[in-house]
Amino acid sequence: MTTFESPATDQRFPLRRSCPFAPPPEYVALRAAGPLARMTLPSGRSAWVVTRFDEVQQVLADPRISADVTHPGYPQLTPEPDPEGEKVLPGEFFKMDQPEHGRYRRMLIPEFSVKRIKALRPGIQAMIDRLLDDMLANGAPADLAAAFALPVPSLGICQLLGIPYADHEFFQPRIRSRKMVTYEDVQVAIAEVLAYTDKAVSRAEEQPGDNLIGRMVTGRRATGELSHDELVGMVYQLLIAAHETTANMIQLGTLTLVRHPDQLAELRADPARWPNAVDELLRYHAIADGPTFARTAVADIDIGAETIRAGDAVFALCASANHDERAFDRPGDFDIHRNARKHLGFGYGAHQCLGQNLARAWLEIALETLFRRVPTLRPAIEIDDLPFKYDAAIFGLDEFPVTW
Ligand code: HEM
């Protein structure tokens, strides 16, 4: 396997955001220069970054682009090789390629269908109302992250999987790796959440309920299609994928709507606008960017005038694609009137977010209910003082003090 060794530019990857409402500013010049650029990873290795909307879609949909973390060319973002980064649990399909990836993903697709999520909406509304009852009863000010934004995915995923909500006190802090200080802390937390997931699957194997884990046990474990460990890996992956992403989007969405009172007033007057507004929030913030979309080319691929060689590292910049002036008019403006549906906030291609229908329902109901029930909601501190996670793989906020 050849790896890409030609000299990189002196531009370092990943680039950092400097404004909470825009991707890294360097993306503008990179997109203007071409659809692909070469950058240098913390290890010193060179990688391709893909910057424009069409080419990002092309790369993420190309079967010659691998998401397999065990591939020898798979790029890591640590200065030294991290053996943990090459590990794949059985069933952890977001780190796999076809055909394994598709085999696991297909088993879960019915759980996230539009119809299934529609049926969950009344339960989601009731859960969100209860969270707001508590937040209002405790009085202002509050940390929107702790009181609302994190409990929405925590409670929601517990309902979906069929695990007791009381357990969120155990797994929520362990999933929030930002709060951990050392590499060892993170590894211990991963092991503990895995052991927890293992127990939850064992319980369901003894007594399957009418929930996702229960249906996997009766429908897939019983037929021998899935092993115990594979189901543990799948469930673990869902727990991790749902939390920070959704919590960050609820907080950033709240902040952005407070900053655009005219558009918020339109949404209050016409709630049918919420679904598109949520897609516009996902486009505008594009919280999952290059580091999430680390890939390896497994064959030569021509893109424009360039050839990505087999073994090369590739990062698809979905935040850049969502702000590509070729795909969206005035991309830097937040505008609930544009048709934002084609955004890449959930990625694209084989690994496009499996939970997107659920995430949309959570975000729509959370934001609509929050602003309906707490119409005077606003940040309790200056926006510049909010703790934005500029160096995290998924952009967002650590805490969000609010008042009303
Ligand atoms: C606003 C919230 C969310 C955002 C922005 C988001 C974003 C993403 C993105 C960008 C990917 C693609 C990663 C890649 O291509 O490497 C992805 C994959 C995935 N997401 Fe989400 N996600 C969200 C919520 C959820 C929820 C609620 C669930 C499940 C309960 C979920 C489950 C998954 C899974 C299982 C994958 C892997 C899919 C695969 O590899 O086939 N996500 N998500």
Boltz pocket constraint, residues with backbone or C-beta under 6 A from the ligand:
constraints:
  - pocket:
      binder: B
      contacts: [[A, 67], [A, 93], [A, 94], [A, 95], [A, 101], [A, 105], [A, 157], [A, 237], [A, 238], [A, 241], [A, 242], [A, 243], [A, 245], [A, 246], [A, 249], [A, 287], [A, 288], [A, 292], [A, 293], [A, 294], [A, 344], [A, 345], [A, 346], [A, 347], [A, 348], [A, 350], [A, 351], [A, 352], [A, 353], [A, 354], [A, 355], [A, 356], [A, 358], [A, 359]]
      max_distance: 6.0
